[in-house]
């Protein structure tokens, strides 16, 4: 027999007055059922807004399909009707193969494909890592551009997000984009604009030597036409400078102290006077060693 004093199993009391036959609904917060966890709910967008968002996310793929379909139709109308039906796909395959063979077009296509791939993967990483507002709104992907080391994504943060939230998942972004690392930079003018640099390759890690542009335009004097670098002469063949032409050391210069000048506490203040080194008009007997680019490197020999 159930205990009538048990409030958990007792039927709810009905309020008096009008509407006594209908139970009043009780709204319970999600945190009451799940403890300290928060439940992220997606906002109820209209079908037009969801369709526009899907078109914007898949704009590159839809543009490629539209371009391929347009070219297919144009080629099909241009070829004679007596030709076989497989002529159009063969022509399109040849055009695609030509784009892949030419280095300039191949690099252009590959970089754009990586940009599209990074945009989709970063968005999926934000969804799985819950980098969104409490309404379920993700950062807006404004633009994606290729860089010499990877890709760069520009994001516009919605109210409720900050650049710290993006920096906290930088390692997850690198793992999602199949990259080595990811760097997050916050704009100095507007904190809502954040750039994410996805780094996939290191140009300094290649086996080929790097050619510095700093030596372009430097005049090469006194060198053999068959060699690029001039070997410096042997140390034993260089004639050292004579002692009379050497500079006067700092320790041997005259230092005088004026005893009349004294400080406030009674201690004398030393005033050092250096005697100027007399100019030597005679020609020096040191042989100048001219290295690559015509510069005097005798001090380094």
LUMMI-582997 format. One line per field, with one value per residue (C-alpha): y, x, z; residue number from 0; residue in one letter. Coordinates in nm, 3 decimals. Each point is the difference from the previous one (the first is absolute). Example, Ala and Ser with C-alpha at 12.3 -4.5 7.8 and 13.67 -1.06 7.14 Angstrom:
yy <- [-0.450:0.344]
xx <- [1.230:0.137]
zz <- [0.780:-0.066]
num <- [0:1]
residu <- [a:s]
This chain:
yy <- [0.000:0.328:0.260:0.299:0.226:-0.078:0.313:-0.178:-0.234:0.210:0.148:0.371:0.222:0.185:0.372:0.137:0.231:0.002:-0.256:-0.240:-0.302:0.075:-0.056:0.294:-0.073:0.018:0.116:-0.144:0.147:-0.231:0.050:-0.154:-0.329:-0.008:0.136:0.257:-0.066:0.244:-0.110:0.169:0.038:0.107:0.301:-0.056:0.161:0.020:-0.222:0.296:0.082:-0.363:-0.031:0.321:-0.124:-0.332:0.175:0.233:-0.288:-0.209:0.289:-0.128:-0.347:0.135:0.239:-0.286:-0.213:0.293:0.076:-0.363:-0.029:0.321:-0.113:-0.339:0.160:0.243:-0.272:-0.228:0.269:0.082:-0.348:-0.163:-0.246:-0.268:-0.027:-0.271:0.079:-0.051:0.296:0.256:-0.180:-0.066:0.370:0.099:-0.258:0.135:0.355:-0.112:-0.195:0.306:0.210:-0.260:-0.020:0.373:0.096:0.343:-0.123:-0.311:0.205:0.238:-0.282:-0.192:0.307:0.081:-0.359:0.014:0.328:-0.157:-0.307:0.215:0.201:-0.311:-0.165:0.309:0.039:-0.367:0.047:0.295:-0.209:-0.293:0.223:0.213:0.325:0.170:0.220:-0.138:0.025:-0.222:0.272:-0.061:0.267:0.134:-0.110:0.313:-0.103:-0.265:0.066:-0.220:0.089:-0.123:-0.236:-0.092:0.183:0.305:0.025:0.326:-0.036:0.245:-0.083:0.025:0.166:-0.236:-0.125:0.134:-0.070:-0.198:-0.258:-0.054:-0.014:-0.269:-0.243:0.085:-0.348:-0.157:0.220:-0.121:-0.362:0.046:0.168:-0.261:0.272:0.030:0.300:0.281:0.360:0.237:0.377:0.256:0.324:0.306:0.224:-0.230:-0.289:-0.166:-0.073:-0.301:-0.160:-0.368:-0.103:-0.370:-0.100:-0.320:0.031:0.165:0.156:-0.021:-0.378:-0.085:-0.179:0.260:0.297:0.335:0.286:0.333:0.306:0.225:-0.061:0.102:0.307:-0.026:0.072:-0.287:0.143:-0.181:-0.349:-0.272:-0.048:-0.375:0.018:0.156:0.038:0.124:-0.184:0.224:0.000:-0.199:0.164:-0.048:0.205:0.312:0.262:0.123:0.371:0.166:0.118:0.368:0.003:-0.171:0.197:0.127:-0.218:0.156:-0.095:0.188:0.326:0.290:0.021:0.312:0.070:0.353:0.015:0.337:-0.142:-0.177:-0.146:0.103:-0.268:0.098:-0.274:0.104:-0.047:-0.147:0.161:-0.206:0.174:-0.201:0.113:-0.018:-0.254:0.171:-0.059:-0.217:0.120:-0.274:-0.288:-0.306:-0.314:-0.225:-0.193:0.032:-0.333:0.029:-0.264:-0.080:0.310:0.213:0.078:0.024:-0.301:0.032:0.048:-0.345:-0.189]
xx <- [0.000:0.162:0.070:-0.232:0.265:0.249:0.022:0.178:-0.290:-0.288:-0.225:0.045:-0.251:-0.241:-0.038:-0.341:-0.194:-0.037:0.197:0.032:-0.036:0.310:0.346:0.235:0.318:0.331:0.308:0.328:0.335:0.232:0.270:-0.237:-0.007:0.365:0.171:0.269:0.005:-0.148:-0.204:0.079:-0.305:0.000:-0.213:-0.313:0.094:-0.241:0.043:0.113:0.280:0.115:-0.004:0.202:0.253:0.041:0.050:0.259:0.194:-0.002:0.043:0.331:-0.133:-0.323:0.198:0.216:-0.305:-0.171:0.311:0.044:-0.366:0.017:0.311:-0.158:-0.305:0.205:0.230:-0.295:-0.164:0.323:0.104:-0.168:-0.279:0.187:0.266:-0.037:-0.160:0.319:0.170:-0.121:0.133:0.329:0.040:-0.081:0.243:0.271:-0.061:0.021:0.319:0.151:-0.076:0.175:0.306:0.075:0.190:-0.163:-0.357:0.074:0.136:-0.296:-0.256:0.178:0.025:-0.368:-0.097:0.195:-0.176:-0.343:0.110:0.127:-0.322:-0.215:0.230:0.030:-0.377:-0.039:0.265:-0.196:-0.317:0.167:0.196:-0.308:0.165:-0.334:-0.241:-0.264:-0.248:0.218:0.133:0.345:0.252:-0.053:0.258:0.070:0.286:0.266:0.326:0.305:0.338:0.354:-0.020:-0.369:-0.331:-0.138:-0.361:-0.168:-0.276:-0.258:-0.091:-0.359:-0.101:0.094:0.327:0.355:0.339:0.093:-0.263:0.165:0.351:-0.110:-0.073:0.296:0.149:-0.334:-0.016:0.346:-0.102:-0.328:0.171:0.281:0.254:0.305:-0.121:-0.256:0.052:-0.275:0.039:-0.248:-0.040:0.144:-0.284:-0.299:0.005:-0.287:0.225:0.228:0.235:0.095:0.319:0.015:0.365:0.060:0.359:0.325:0.198:0.323:-0.026:0.058:0.315:0.075:0.222:-0.171:0.101:0.002:-0.115:0.235:0.290:-0.191:0.158:0.330:0.299:0.245:0.350:0.332:-0.131:0.051:-0.280:0.004:-0.052:-0.266:0.196:0.359:0.209:0.171:0.383:0.201:0.066:0.376:0.011:-0.155:0.254:-0.088:-0.010:0.312:-0.004:0.051:-0.317:-0.214:-0.256:0.082:-0.161:-0.246:0.207:0.308:-0.184:0.060:-0.245:0.019:-0.181:-0.097:0.037:-0.175:-0.333:-0.174:-0.342:-0.254:0.115:0.365:0.117:0.191:-0.152:0.225:-0.007:0.159:0.147:0.101:0.274:-0.100:0.184:0.222:-0.110:0.233:0.032:0.238:-0.128:-0.071:0.194:-0.296:-0.121:-0.375:-0.172:-0.294:-0.264:-0.320:-0.192:0.314:0.000:0.311:0.004:0.359:-0.125:-0.159:0.302]
zz <- [0.000:-0.103:0.262:-0.050:0.151:-0.275:-0.215:-0.285:-0.073:0.127:-0.269:-0.057:0.172:-0.221:0.046:0.082:-0.223:-0.375:-0.195:0.290:-0.227:-0.205:0.154:-0.020:-0.207:0.181:-0.190:0.114:-0.102:-0.192:0.265:0.258:-0.191:-0.109:0.309:-0.079:-0.375:-0.246:-0.298:-0.330:-0.215:-0.360:-0.088:-0.203:-0.332:-0.286:-0.301:-0.208:0.246:0.015:-0.378:-0.037:0.257:-0.180:-0.334:0.154:0.156:-0.316:-0.243:-0.139:-0.072:-0.151:-0.220:-0.129:-0.078:-0.173:-0.207:-0.100:-0.102:-0.203:-0.184:-0.064:-0.159:-0.211:-0.130:-0.074:-0.214:-0.185:-0.111:-0.300:0.058:-0.193:0.267:0.268:0.332:0.201:-0.171:0.254:0.312:-0.176:-0.081:0.357:0.136:-0.230:0.124:0.363:-0.073:-0.168:0.308:0.214:-0.226:-0.019:0.319:0.044:-0.030:0.205:0.293:-0.024:0.015:0.276:0.224:-0.045:0.072:0.327:0.090:-0.048:0.196:0.289:0.014:0.032:0.252:0.221:0.007:0.097:0.269:0.143:0.011:0.177:0.239:0.082:-0.111:-0.041:0.185:0.237:-0.285:-0.217:-0.235:-0.147:-0.104:-0.349:-0.259:-0.202:-0.227:-0.050:-0.184:-0.075:0.148:-0.079:0.299:0.004:0.029:0.180:0.114:0.101:0.258:0.133:0.359:0.112:0.328:0.281:-0.155:0.024:-0.148:0.311:-0.088:-0.340:0.151:0.245:-0.286:-0.225:0.045:-0.096:-0.310:-0.106:0.050:-0.187:-0.300:-0.023:0.075:0.223:0.197:0.000:0.109:0.108:-0.037:0.130:-0.191:0.176:-0.120:0.049:0.246:-0.184:-0.302:0.047:-0.251:0.025:-0.181:-0.079:-0.052:-0.195:-0.123:0.107:-0.286:0.204:0.045:-0.367:-0.121:-0.267:0.092:0.047:-0.229:0.179:-0.200:0.201:-0.239:-0.312:-0.156:0.190:-0.229:-0.023:-0.035:-0.039:-0.055:-0.251:-0.251:0.055:0.375:0.215:0.324:0.040:0.255:0.255:0.000:0.249:0.335:-0.039:-0.321:0.157:0.115:0.350:0.080:0.140:0.364:-0.085:-0.206:0.259:0.193:0.349:0.266:0.233:0.307:-0.129:-0.058:0.238:0.291:0.221:0.324:0.103:0.381:0.018:-0.106:0.287:0.045:0.262:0.249:-0.016:-0.237:-0.305:-0.342:-0.265:-0.339:-0.273:-0.301:-0.299:-0.227:-0.365:-0.207:-0.259:-0.354:-0.201:-0.355:-0.106:-0.198:0.203:-0.075:0.072:-0.300:-0.042:-0.046:-0.238:0.039:-0.184:-0.115:0.016:0.374:0.222:0.231:0.128:0.357:-0.006:-0.135]
num <- [0:1:2:3:4:5:6:7:8:9:10:11:12:13:14:15:16:17:18:19:20:21:22:23:24:25:26:27:28:29:30:31:32:33:34:35:36:37:38:39:40:41:42:43:44:45:46:47:48:49:50:51:52:53:54:55:56:57:58:59:60:61:62:63:64:65:66:67:68:69:70:71:72:73:74:75:76:77:78:79:80:81:82:83:84:85:86:87:88:89:90:91:92:93:94:95:96:97:98:99:100:101:102:103:104:105:106:107:108:109:110:111:112:113:114:115:116:117:118:119:120:121:122:123:124:125:126:127:128:129:130:131:132:133:134:135:136:137:138:139:140:141:142:143:144:145:146:147:148:149:150:151:152:153:154:155:156:157:158:159:160:161:162:163:164:165:166:167:168:169:170:171:172:173:174:175:176:177:178:179:180:181:182:183:184:185:186:187:188:189:190:191:192:193:194:195:196:197:198:199:200:201:202:203:204:205:206:207:208:209:210:211:212:213:214:215:216:217:218:219:220:221:222:223:224:225:226:227:228:229:230:231:232:233:234:235:236:237:238:239:240:241:242:243:244:245:246:247:248:249:250:251:252:253:254:255:256:257:258:259:260:261:262:263:264:265:266:267:268:269:270:271:272:273:274:275:276:277:278:279:280:281:282:283:284:285:286:287:288:289:290:291:292:293:294:295:296:297:298:299:300]
residu <- [x:x:x:x:x:x:x:x:x:x:x:x:x:x:x:x:x:x:x:x:x:x:x:x:x:x:x:x:x:x:x:x:x:x:x:x:x:x:x:x:x:x:x:x:x:x:x:x:x:x:x:x:x:x:x:x:x:x:x:x:x:x:x:x:x:x:x:x:x:x:x:x:x:x:x:x:x:x:x:x:x:x:x:x:x:x:x:x:x:x:x:x:x:x:x:x:x:x:x:x:x:x:x:x:x:x:x:x:x:x:x:x:x:x:x:x:x:x:x:x:x:x:x:x:x:x:x:x:x:x:x:x:x:x:x:x:x:x:x:x:x:x:x:x:x:x:x:x:x:x:x:x:x:x:x:x:x:x:x:x:x:x:x:x:x:x:x:x:x:x:x:x:x:x:x:x:x:x:x:x:x:x:x:x:x:x:x:x:x:x:x:x:x:x:x:x:x:x:x:x:x:x:x:x:x:x:x:x:x:x:x:x:x:x:x:x:x:x:x:x:x:x:x:x:x:x:x:x:x:x:x:x:x:x:x:x:x:x:x:x:x:x:x:x:x:x:x:x:x:x:x:x:x:x:x:x:x:x:x:x:x:x:x:x:x:x:x:x:x:x:x:x:x:x:x:x:x:x:x:x:x:x:x:x:x:x:x:x:x:x:x:x:x:x:x:x:x:x:x:x:x]
